[in-house]
């Protein structure tokens, strides 16, 4: 069994920045695509960003394009989401995800999920 563990969430003023981290113990998911999802109260979970296993390709939702950056360090079994120019509408629980095919993450599917970390952006 594997577990993804998110960290780095918190509260920030609009226009501020946060960096989320997602760690996976061991090497089990090193060859998997990785991504970030978010879910706000009363809304469906949505794909935010995804990255291939070697970091060669990335995907971003239109709502975060130009503001968020996804990256990964396979040596540390960690994926990151750098969030800049945060807006109140970015407030949500953010989940790390992993899938054998990274395109599955773009389509909204995943095989493994983290517990989630709360991001709150005040106006």
matplotlib code that plots the C-alpha trace (Angstrom):
import matplotlib.pyplot as plt

x = [0.0, 1.1, 0.1, 0.4, 0.9, 0.3, 1.7, 2.1, -1.5, -2.6, -4.2, -2.9, -4.1, -5.2, -2.1, 0.0, 1.8, 1.9, 3.8, 2.2, 4.3, 3.2, 5.5, 5.2, 7.1, 9.4, 9.7, 6.4, 4.9, 8.2, 7.1, 3.5, 2.1, 1.4, -1.2, -3.2, -6.9, -9.0, -12.5, -14.4, -17.5, -20.5, -18.4, -17.1, -13.5, -11.5, -8.2, -5.7, -2.4, -0.7, 2.9, 4.4, 6.6, 9.8, 8.5, 8.5, 4.9, 2.5, -1.1, -2.9, -6.6, -7.4, -8.3, -4.8, -2.7, 0.1, -0.3, 0.5, 3.5, 3.7, 7.1, 8.5, 11.7, 11.7, 14.9, 12.8, 9.6, 7.9, 5.7, 5.2, 2.5, 3.8, 0.8, 1.2, -1.2, -3.7, -7.4, -10.3, -11.8, -8.7, -9.9, -10.4, -9.0, -6.1, -5.4, -2.3, -2.9, -1.0, -1.9, 0.0, -1.1, -0.8, -3.6, -5.9, -5.3, -6.1, -9.4, -10.2, -9.3, -6.6, -5.5, -4.1, -5.1, -3.6, -5.6, -5.8, -4.6, -6.7, -5.9, -7.7, -7.3, -8.9, -9.9]
y = [0.0, 3.6, 6.9, 10.4, 13.1, 16.8, 19.7, 23.5, 24.6, 27.5, 31.0, 33.8, 37.2, 37.6, 38.1, 36.0, 32.7, 29.2, 26.1, 22.7, 19.6, 15.9, 13.1, 9.4, 7.0, 4.7, 4.4, 2.9, 5.9, 7.2, 6.2, 7.6, 10.8, 13.2, 16.0, 18.3, 18.5, 20.8, 20.8, 23.8, 23.4, 22.6, 22.1, 19.1, 18.1, 19.6, 18.9, 21.8, 20.6, 17.5, 16.4, 13.4, 11.0, 12.6, 16.2, 16.6, 17.7, 19.6, 20.5, 23.4, 24.3, 27.5, 29.1, 28.7, 28.9, 31.5, 31.6, 28.0, 25.8, 22.1, 20.4, 17.1, 15.8, 12.0, 11.6, 12.9, 11.2, 14.6, 16.8, 20.5, 23.1, 26.6, 28.9, 32.6, 35.5, 33.6, 34.6, 34.0, 31.6, 29.4, 28.6, 24.8, 21.6, 20.6, 16.9, 15.3, 12.4, 9.8, 7.7, 5.4, 7.4, 11.1, 11.8, 10.2, 13.1, 15.6, 13.7, 13.9, 10.3, 9.0, 5.8, 7.2, 10.2, 12.2, 13.3, 16.9, 20.2, 23.3, 26.5, 29.6, 32.9, 36.0, 39.1]
z = [0.0, -0.7, 0.8, -0.6, 2.1, 1.3, 3.2, 2.8, 3.0, 5.1, 5.0, 2.8, 1.6, -2.0, -4.2, -1.9, -2.5, -1.1, -2.1, -1.6, -1.3, -1.8, -0.6, -1.3, 0.9, -1.0, -4.8, -5.6, -7.5, -9.0, -12.6, -12.2, -13.4, -10.6, -10.2, -8.0, -7.6, -5.5, -4.1, -2.7, -0.5, -2.7, -5.8, -7.7, -7.4, -10.3, -11.9, -11.3, -12.7, -13.8, -14.8, -16.5, -14.7, -16.0, -15.9, -19.6, -20.0, -17.8, -17.8, -16.1, -15.8, -17.5, -14.1, -12.8, -15.9, -15.6, -11.8, -10.6, -11.4, -10.9, -10.6, -9.2, -7.8, -8.3, -6.2, -3.2, -4.3, -4.1, -6.3, -5.7, -6.6, -6.5, -6.3, -6.9, -7.2, -5.2, -5.4, -3.0, -5.6, -5.1, -1.6, -1.5, -0.1, -2.4, -3.0, -4.5, -6.9, -8.9, -11.9, -14.2, -17.2, -16.5, -19.1, -16.6, -14.2, -16.9, -17.4, -13.7, -12.7, -10.3, -8.7, -5.5, -3.4, -0.5, 2.5, 1.3, 2.6, 3.2, 1.3, 2.3, 0.4, 2.0, 0.1]

ax = plt.figure().add_subplot(projection="3d")
ax.plot(x, y, z, "-o")
ax.set_aspect("equal")
plt.show()
